[in-house]
Amino acid sequence: MSTDEGLELDTLLLSEEDFEDEPRLIATHLCGPDDALEMVKAAQLLGLGVRLANRIRPDEDDTETATEEWILDILETPPVVEGDE
């Protein structure tokens, strides 16, 4: 039994055009702000790119509290920005 049984093959194949604008994603980490800062510094030393975002996730048990999560994407190279984006 193959692991891709039932999947459409053409949905798994991506063209080179899909990767022209964005560097390849190496890993995504959910972490706290202190860990995110350390990972950004490490990525800078290694010449890697990062994309950092944060979000608020309501706690499942208590609807009045929430947890802040930091999402750090580590990229193969820093993204290139043209103009004043």
All heavy atoms as an XYZ file, in Angstrom:
659
protein
N       0.842     -1.175      0.000
C       0.000      0.000      0.000
C       0.894      1.248      0.000
O       1.746      1.419      0.848
C      -0.886     -0.028      1.240
C      -1.757      1.174      1.406
S      -2.675      1.017      2.947
C      -4.060      1.980      2.556
N       0.699      2.136     -0.948
C       1.523      3.337     -1.030
C       0.968      4.429     -0.112
O      -0.203      4.440      0.224
C       1.598      3.845     -2.470
O       0.364      4.402     -2.831
N       1.834      5.347      0.267
C       1.415      6.415      1.173
C       0.595      7.487      0.470
O      -0.099      8.246      1.118
C       2.633      7.081      1.817
O       3.474      7.578      0.778
C       3.383      6.104      2.683
N       0.661      7.550     -0.855
C      -0.094      8.569     -1.575
C      -1.348      7.996     -2.230
O      -1.891      8.583     -3.146
C       0.788      9.264     -2.608
C       1.361      8.308     -3.638
O       1.174      7.086     -3.497
O       1.993      8.785     -4.577
N      -1.818      6.875     -1.761
C      -3.003      6.239     -2.326
C      -4.199      7.178     -2.208
O      -4.472      7.751     -1.174
C      -3.293      4.944     -1.578
C      -4.426      4.150     -2.193
C      -4.586      2.821     -1.498
O      -3.558      2.183     -1.217
O      -5.723      2.443     -1.244
N      -4.891      7.361     -3.292
C      -6.074      8.197     -3.303
C      -5.800      9.674     -3.560
O      -6.726     10.456     -3.677
N      -4.557     10.083     -3.676
C      -4.241     11.479     -3.946
C      -4.068     11.689     -5.442
O      -3.568     10.832     -6.156
C      -2.945     11.890     -3.239
C      -2.971     11.866     -1.726
C      -1.589     12.212     -1.184
C      -3.986     12.846     -1.193
N      -4.506     12.823     -5.901
C      -4.313     13.173     -7.299
C      -2.869     13.584     -7.504
O      -2.370     14.484     -6.834
C      -5.238     14.326     -7.698
C      -6.708     13.973     -7.652
C      -7.085     13.017     -8.758
O      -6.530     13.131     -9.865
O      -7.941     12.159     -8.513
N      -2.177     12.942     -8.425
C      -0.762     13.215     -8.651
C      -0.526     14.644     -9.109
O       0.407     15.292     -8.657
C      -0.192     12.235     -9.675
C       1.304     12.345     -9.938
C       2.073     12.163     -8.647
C       1.744     11.350    -10.976
N      -1.408     15.172     -9.970
C      -1.156     16.510    -10.483
C      -1.334     17.584     -9.409
O      -0.860     18.694     -9.568
C      -2.020     16.819    -11.705
C      -3.485     16.518    -11.479
O      -3.779     15.673    -10.631
O      -4.318     17.123    -12.158
N      -1.970     17.308     -8.278
C      -2.046     18.297     -7.202
C      -0.754     18.325     -6.400
O      -0.493     19.285     -5.701
C      -3.224     18.011     -6.251
O      -3.038     16.733     -5.664
C      -4.545     18.083     -6.970
N       0.050     17.271     -6.503
C       1.302     17.215     -5.770
C       2.461     17.820     -6.546
O       3.459     18.203     -5.960
C       1.646     15.766     -5.412
C       0.662     15.053     -4.500
C       1.074     13.605     -4.334
C       0.580     15.742     -3.162
N       2.331     17.904     -7.850
C       3.406     18.425     -8.682
C       3.288     19.939     -8.786
O       2.233     20.478     -9.064
C       3.351     17.813    -10.084
C       3.529     16.291    -10.145
C       3.362     15.810    -11.570
C       4.880     15.901     -9.608
N       4.369     20.626     -8.535
C       4.397     22.077     -8.613
C       5.382     22.495     -9.691
O       6.427     21.881     -9.864
C       4.825     22.679     -7.272
C       3.927     22.350     -6.086
C       4.557     22.856     -4.803
C       2.551     22.956     -6.273
N       5.038     23.535    -10.396
C       5.928     24.006    -11.450
C       7.000     24.909    -10.853
O       6.898     25.360     -9.717
C       5.122     24.774    -12.504
O       4.656     25.983    -11.950
N       8.022     25.198    -11.643
C       9.083     26.094    -11.195
C       8.546     27.492    -10.940
O       9.078     28.229    -10.125
C      10.203     26.135    -12.233
C      11.031     24.873    -12.269
C      12.175     24.978    -13.254
O      12.597     26.117    -13.550
O      12.632     23.935    -13.724
N       7.454     27.872    -11.625
C       6.864     29.191    -11.428
C       6.363     29.378    -10.001
O       6.321     30.487     -9.493
C       5.722     29.404    -12.413
C       6.164     29.487    -13.846
C       5.000     29.541    -14.796
O       3.844     29.645    -14.338
O       5.236     29.480    -16.010
N       5.970     28.290     -9.343
C       5.478     28.366     -7.979
C       6.572     28.780     -7.001
O       6.278     29.213     -5.896
C       4.895     27.016     -7.538
C       3.675     26.631     -8.341
O       2.936     27.542     -8.774
O       3.448     25.427     -8.529
N       7.826     28.642     -7.384
C       8.933     28.918     -6.478
C       9.768     30.133     -6.885
O      10.766     30.421     -6.258
C       9.857     27.695     -6.396
C       9.177     26.495     -5.817
C       8.764     25.464     -6.627
C       8.931     26.421     -4.458
C       8.129     24.357     -6.090
C       8.302     25.326     -3.911
C       7.897     24.293     -4.724
N       9.365     30.854     -7.919
C      10.171     31.960     -8.406
C      10.245     33.118     -7.422
O      11.286     33.718     -7.246
C       9.643     32.443     -9.751
C       9.982     31.513    -10.892
C       9.468     32.041    -12.213
O       8.968     33.177    -12.263
O       9.558     31.304    -13.198
N       9.142     33.457     -6.765
C       9.092     34.650     -5.932
C       9.480     34.406     -4.482
O       9.893     35.323     -3.789
C       7.690     35.258     -5.958
C       7.328     35.761     -7.350
O       8.254     36.108     -8.098
O       6.133     35.800     -7.666
N       9.348     33.219     -4.003
C       9.576     32.926     -2.590
C      10.733     31.950     -2.407
O      10.852     30.976     -3.137
C       8.322     32.291     -1.977
C       7.164     33.254     -1.842
C       7.398     34.293     -0.772
O       7.937     33.949      0.300
O       7.050     35.451     -0.999
N      11.574     32.186     -1.414
C      12.607     31.188     -1.102
C      11.968     29.952     -0.479
O      10.854     30.012      0.056
C      13.509     31.902     -0.107
C      12.747     33.056      0.391
C      11.686     33.379     -0.606
N      12.665     28.845     -0.545
C      12.146     27.564     -0.053
C      12.028     27.591      1.470
O      12.929     28.014      2.178
C      13.069     26.435     -0.493
C      12.543     25.046     -0.177
C      13.448     23.995     -0.785
N      14.753     23.978     -0.181
C      15.077     23.227      0.876
N      14.187     22.474      1.448
N      16.306     23.259      1.362
N      10.904     27.112      1.972
C      10.660     27.009      3.406
C      11.395     25.796      3.950
O      11.243     24.687      3.449
C       9.162     26.882      3.677
C       8.738     26.706      5.121
C       9.034     27.955      5.926
C       7.265     26.366      5.191
N      12.217     25.997      4.970
C      12.956     24.903      5.594
C      12.175     24.322      6.761
O      12.033     23.114      6.879
C      14.349     25.381      6.071
C      15.188     25.819      4.877
C      15.050     24.301      6.874
C      16.509     26.464      5.251
N      11.655     25.187      7.644
C      10.935     24.713      8.830
C      10.043     25.823      9.367
O      10.279     26.999      9.121
C      11.921     24.282      9.912
N       9.030     25.429     10.124
C       8.159     26.356     10.832
C       8.157     25.978     12.299
O       8.030     24.798     12.633
C       6.721     26.300     10.275
O       6.748     26.705      8.907
C       5.786     27.206     11.052
N       8.321     26.977     13.160
C       8.350     26.739     14.602
C       7.292     27.594     15.278
O       7.152     28.775     14.964
C       9.716     27.103     15.194
C      10.844     26.303     14.657
N      11.122     25.031     15.108
C      11.754     26.578     13.700
C      12.168     24.562     14.450
N      12.567     25.480     13.589
N       6.561     27.023     16.229
C       5.682     27.760     17.126
C       6.443     27.911     18.428
O       6.917     26.926     18.990
C       4.376     27.009     17.366
C       3.479     26.819     16.153
C       2.264     25.981     16.520
C       3.040     28.150     15.586
N       6.602     29.152     18.884
C       7.445     29.371     20.055
C       7.020     30.639     20.775
O       6.125     31.350     20.336
C       8.904     29.457     19.631
S       9.228     30.687     18.356
N       7.709     30.916     21.860
C       7.519     32.150     22.599
C       8.417     33.233     22.037
O       9.297     32.966     21.214
N       8.250     34.479     22.483
C       9.037     35.581     21.918
C      10.537     35.459     22.180
O      11.340     35.823     21.321
C       8.453     36.830     22.585
C       7.721     36.326     23.778
C       7.294     34.929     23.476
N      10.926     34.948     23.331
C      12.364     34.802     23.619
C      13.015     33.785     22.692
O      14.107     34.019     22.159
C      12.584     34.404     25.077
C      12.155     35.501     26.045
O      12.185     36.688     25.648
O      11.783     35.170     27.178
N      12.347     32.642     22.489
C      12.873     31.630     21.576
C      12.899     32.149     20.142
O      13.837     31.872     19.387
C      12.045     30.351     21.653
C      12.221     29.614     22.960
O      13.267     29.804     23.619
O      11.305     28.842     23.337
N      11.866     32.902     19.752
C      11.819     33.451     18.392
C      13.004     34.379     18.148
O      13.641     34.324     17.095
C      10.499     34.191     18.167
N      13.312     35.218     19.132
C      14.438     36.138     18.999
C      15.754     35.383     18.826
O      16.579     35.718     17.975
C      14.511     37.057     20.215
C      15.608     38.107     20.203
C      15.478     39.027     18.997
C      15.578     38.892     21.490
N      15.952     34.332     19.605
C      17.177     33.527     19.491
C      17.268     32.849     18.126
O      18.340     32.786     17.520
C      17.235     32.482     20.613
C      17.473     33.077     21.977
C      18.795     33.824     22.068
O      19.814     33.319     21.573
O      18.790     34.934     22.638
N      16.134     32.353     17.618
C      16.141     31.688     16.314
C      16.399     32.682     15.192
O      17.070     32.354     14.211
C      14.825     30.955     16.092
C      14.698     29.693     16.913
S      13.248     28.751     16.412
C      12.435     28.579     17.976
N      15.879     33.902     15.315
C      16.136     34.932     14.302
C      17.628     35.269     14.270
O      18.230     35.378     13.204
C      15.279     36.188     14.568
C      15.758     37.363     13.722
C      13.814     35.894     14.297
N      18.235     35.415     15.440
C      19.676     35.697     15.502
C      20.489     34.555     14.889
O      21.446     34.794     14.148
C      20.106     35.918     16.949
C      19.616     37.217     17.537
C      20.044     37.332     18.988
C      19.554     38.606     19.631
N      19.959     38.694     21.055
N      20.112     33.317     15.173
C      20.824     32.167     14.612
C      20.666     32.119     13.099
O      21.632     31.855     12.374
C      20.312     30.876     15.245
N      19.470     32.387     12.599
C      19.232     32.384     11.157
C      20.072     33.461     10.479
O      20.624     33.244      9.395
C      17.751     32.593     10.863
N      20.201     34.617     11.112
C      21.005     35.695     10.552
C      22.471     35.266     10.433
O      23.113     35.507      9.419
C      20.891     36.945     11.403
C      21.682     38.117     10.860
C      21.597     39.340     11.756
O      21.185     39.257     12.904
N      21.984     40.464     11.226
N      22.990     34.623     11.462
C      24.387     34.158     11.427
C      24.607     33.127     10.323
O      25.689     33.062      9.733
C      24.778     33.557     12.772
C      24.964     34.547     13.920
C      25.176     33.792     15.226
C      26.132     35.478     13.638
N      23.594     32.321     10.055
C      23.715     31.271      9.040
C      23.352     31.746      7.640
O      23.438     30.982      6.675
C      22.825     30.082      9.426
C      23.226     29.365     10.718
C      22.147     28.362     11.106
C      24.570     28.690     10.562
N      22.914     32.987      7.498
C      22.535     33.510      6.188
C      21.180     33.027      5.715
O      20.891     33.057      4.522
N      20.333     32.584      6.634
C      18.999     32.116      6.279
C      18.007     33.263      6.386
O      18.257     34.272      7.032
C      18.569     30.984      7.219
C      19.466     29.759      7.231
C      19.026     28.794      8.316
C      19.471     29.080      5.876
N      16.864     33.094      5.762
C      15.803     34.079      5.864
C      14.784     33.641      6.896
O      14.703     32.465      7.249
N      14.009     34.583      7.388
C      12.944     34.276      8.342
C      11.701     35.069      7.990
O      11.755     36.118      7.355
C      13.341     34.587      9.803
C      14.490     33.713     10.250
C      13.656     36.036      9.997
N      10.576     34.540      8.396
C       9.298     35.238      8.344
C       8.698     35.046      9.724
O       8.519     33.918     10.171
C       8.410     34.619      7.272
C       7.203     35.432      6.938
C       6.417     34.835      5.770
N       7.290     34.454      4.681
C       7.188     33.292      4.007
N       6.272     32.413      4.304
N       8.015     33.000      3.036
N       8.407     36.127     10.436
C       7.950     36.051     11.815
C       6.575     36.693     11.935
O       6.351     37.788     11.426
C       8.956     36.769     12.732
C       8.701     36.748     14.220
C       8.724     35.328     14.763
C       9.735     37.601     14.935
N       5.683     36.013     12.609
C       4.332     36.537     12.847
C       3.886     36.087     14.227
O       4.419     35.132     14.788
C       3.365     36.014     11.788
N       2.935     36.798     14.776
C       2.360     36.346     16.036
C       0.845     36.342     15.920
O       0.266     36.987     15.045
C       2.837     37.202     17.216
C       2.377     38.630     17.139
O       2.158     39.161     16.060
N       2.229     39.250     18.276
N       0.217     35.573     16.814
C      -1.240     35.479     16.823
C      -1.696     35.167     18.245
O      -0.917     34.672     19.065
C      -1.732     34.417     15.843
C      -1.283     33.012     16.189
C      -1.710     32.026     15.164
N      -1.198     30.694     15.496
C      -1.191     29.684     14.668
N      -1.642     29.835     13.438
N      -0.731     28.514     15.050
N      -2.933     35.453     18.516
C      -3.550     35.168     19.806
C      -4.470     33.966     19.627
O      -5.324     33.956     18.745
C      -4.360     36.378     20.316
C      -3.471     37.608     20.442
C      -5.072     36.049     21.607
C      -2.398     37.503     21.499
N      -4.269     32.944     20.456
C      -5.102     31.747     20.406
C      -5.890     31.663     21.713
O      -5.307     31.523     22.783
C      -4.249     30.506     20.228
C      -5.062     29.217     20.173
C      -4.174     28.003     20.004
N      -3.444     28.044     18.740
C      -3.934     27.589     17.589
N      -5.128     27.072     17.531
N      -3.196     27.637     16.506
N      -7.245     31.746     21.626
C      -8.055     31.608     22.846
C      -7.847     30.225     23.473
O      -7.747     29.224     22.765
C      -9.493     31.761     22.352
C      -9.374     32.412     21.005
C      -8.047     31.996     20.449
N      -7.749     30.198     24.797
C      -7.598     28.927     25.493
C      -8.895     28.131     25.375
O      -9.993     28.693     25.476
C      -7.260     29.156     26.974
C      -5.865     29.724     27.152
O      -5.022     29.490     26.271
O      -5.627     30.388     28.172
N      -8.765     26.841     25.160
C      -9.936     25.988     24.976
C     -10.739     25.831     26.265
O     -11.960     25.788     26.237
C      -9.504     24.617     24.455
C      -8.925     24.665     23.064
C      -8.458     23.305     22.601
O      -8.782     22.296     23.249
O      -7.766     23.262     21.576
N     -10.056     25.755     27.408
C     -10.735     25.524     28.680
C     -11.365     26.785     29.253
O     -12.403     26.735     29.903
C      -9.752     24.939     29.704
C      -9.201     23.598     29.256
O      -9.879     22.914     28.472
O      -8.089     23.258     29.688
N     -10.734     27.928     29.046
C     -11.191     29.185     29.636
C     -11.345     30.205     28.521
O     -10.364     30.673     27.950
C     -10.172     29.665     30.677
C     -10.637     30.907     31.406
O     -11.758     31.385     31.133
O      -9.867     31.406     32.241
N     -12.566     30.584     28.203
C     -12.813     31.491     27.071
C     -12.382     32.920     27.354
O     -12.346     33.735     26.452
C     -14.309     31.489     26.707
O     -15.068     31.869     27.865
C     -14.751     30.128     26.213
N     -12.042     33.250     28.612
C     -11.641     34.612     28.944
C     -10.125     34.822     28.863
O      -9.663     35.944     29.012
C     -12.138     34.972     30.345
C     -13.645     35.049     30.408
C     -14.143     35.516     31.764
O     -13.344     36.078     32.541
O     -15.323     35.312     32.037
N      -9.357     33.770     28.649
C      -7.909     33.904     28.544
C      -7.439     33.441     27.167
O      -8.135     32.710     26.469
C      -7.181     33.085     29.625
O      -7.490     31.710     29.454
C      -7.589     33.539     31.023
N      -6.254     33.910     26.817
C      -5.693     33.553     25.516
C      -4.179     33.435     25.652
O      -3.583     33.939     26.600
C      -6.044     34.611     24.482
N      -3.588     32.755     24.683
C      -2.144     32.566     24.649
C      -1.612     33.179     23.371
O      -2.171     32.998     22.292
C      -1.804     31.061     24.672
O      -2.392     30.481     25.831
C      -0.315     30.829     24.673
N      -0.497     33.920     23.503
C       0.147     34.481     22.324
C       1.143     33.460     21.784
O       1.947     32.913     22.529
C       0.865     35.774     22.670
C       1.472     36.440     21.461
C       2.117     37.769     21.798
O       2.646     37.928     22.905
O       2.080     38.647     20.930
N       1.068     33.196     20.482
C       1.994     32.277     19.811
C       2.802     33.065     18.792
O       2.292     33.981     18.152
C       1.238     31.186     19.058
C       0.495     30.225     19.906
C      -0.242     29.195     19.067
O      -0.623     29.481     17.906
O      -0.432     28.100     19.580
N       4.050     32.710     18.653
C       4.905     33.285     17.629
C       5.183     32.201     16.601
O       5.525     31.078     16.952
C       6.197     33.804     18.246
C       5.943     35.020     19.076
C       5.477     35.054     20.351
C       6.085     36.369     18.676
N       5.336     36.338     20.773
C       5.707     37.170     19.759
C       6.508     36.979     17.499
C       5.733     38.562     19.703
C       6.542     38.361     17.451
C       6.158     39.139     18.538
N       5.004     32.534     15.328
C       5.210     31.601     14.230
C       6.438     32.058     13.466
O       6.465     33.153     12.917
C       3.997     31.557     13.291
C       2.753     31.244     14.100
C       4.191     30.546     12.170
C       1.619     32.131     13.795
N       7.461     31.223     13.463
C       8.723     31.562     12.807
C       8.955     30.582     11.662
O       9.106     29.386     11.878
C       9.880     31.489     13.805
C      11.252     31.798     13.230
C      11.365     33.277     12.883
C      12.332     31.403     14.198
N       8.937     31.106     10.440
C       9.286     30.314      9.256
C      10.748     30.561      8.961
O      11.187     31.710      8.841
C       8.455     30.738      8.042
C       6.991     30.385      8.179
O       6.677     29.416      8.883
O       6.155     31.093      7.572
N      11.522     29.489      8.839
C      12.933     29.580      8.464
C      13.015     29.281      6.970
O      12.530     28.252      6.508
C      13.787     28.583      9.267
C      13.509     28.768     10.731
C      15.240     28.670      8.850
C      14.584     29.030     11.654
N      13.620     30.204      6.228
C      13.684     30.110      4.775
C      15.117     29.874      4.321
O      16.076     30.265      4.995
C      13.158     31.405      4.150
C      11.786     31.862      4.644
C      11.488     33.265      4.146
C      10.709     30.894      4.227
N      15.241     29.254      3.168
C      16.562     28.923      2.620
C      17.412     30.177      2.387
O      18.619     30.173      2.616
C      16.377     28.150      1.315
C      17.631     27.598      0.727
C      17.340     26.712     -0.453
O      16.678     27.165     -1.407
O      17.766     25.553     -0.409
N      16.785     31.243      1.938
C      17.466     32.515      1.721
C      16.525     33.639      2.153
O      15.313     33.452      2.193
C      17.822     32.727      0.232
O      16.620     32.695     -0.531
C      18.799     31.685     -0.271
N      17.057     34.806      2.464
C      16.168     35.924      2.787
C      15.319     36.303      1.567
O      15.803     36.276      0.433
C      17.125     37.058      3.145
C      18.394     36.385      3.546
C      18.462     35.145      2.694
N      14.049     36.646      1.783
C      13.200     37.071      0.652
C      13.714     38.363      0.034
O      14.264     39.210      0.732
C      11.828     37.300      1.289
C      11.883     36.609      2.616
C      13.314     36.583      3.026
N      13.552     38.499     -1.258
C      13.965     39.708     -1.975
C      12.732     40.576     -2.182
O      11.692     40.099     -2.628
C      14.589     39.360     -3.346
C      14.930     40.617     -4.124
C      15.827     38.499     -3.146
N      12.859     41.858     -1.828
C      11.747     42.795     -1.979
C      12.148     43.827     -3.025
O      13.227     44.397     -2.961
C      11.433     43.494     -0.634
C      10.319     44.502     -0.819
C      11.086     42.490      0.414
N      11.258     44.043     -3.972
C      11.507     45.039     -5.002
C      10.704     46.293     -4.697
O       9.537     46.218     -4.338
C      11.118     44.496     -6.370
C      11.992     43.348     -6.818
C      11.597     42.839     -8.185
O      10.942     43.578     -8.932
O      11.941     41.701     -8.487
N      11.313     47.432     -4.801
C      10.600     48.689     -4.597
C      10.272     48.942     -3.136
O      10.960     48.479     -2.234
N       9.202     49.665     -2.899
C       8.784     50.057     -1.555
C       7.624     49.203     -1.057
O       6.577     49.708     -0.708
C       8.375     51.536     -1.514
C       9.541     52.453     -1.746
O      10.671     52.041     -1.422
O       9.316     53.572     -2.247
N       7.797     47.921     -1.020
C       6.723     47.029     -0.548
C       6.618     47.052      0.941
O       7.505     47.153      1.681
C       6.977     45.610     -1.027
C       6.737     45.471     -2.493
C       6.837     44.036     -2.941
O       6.521     43.117     -2.158
O       7.234     43.824     -4.070
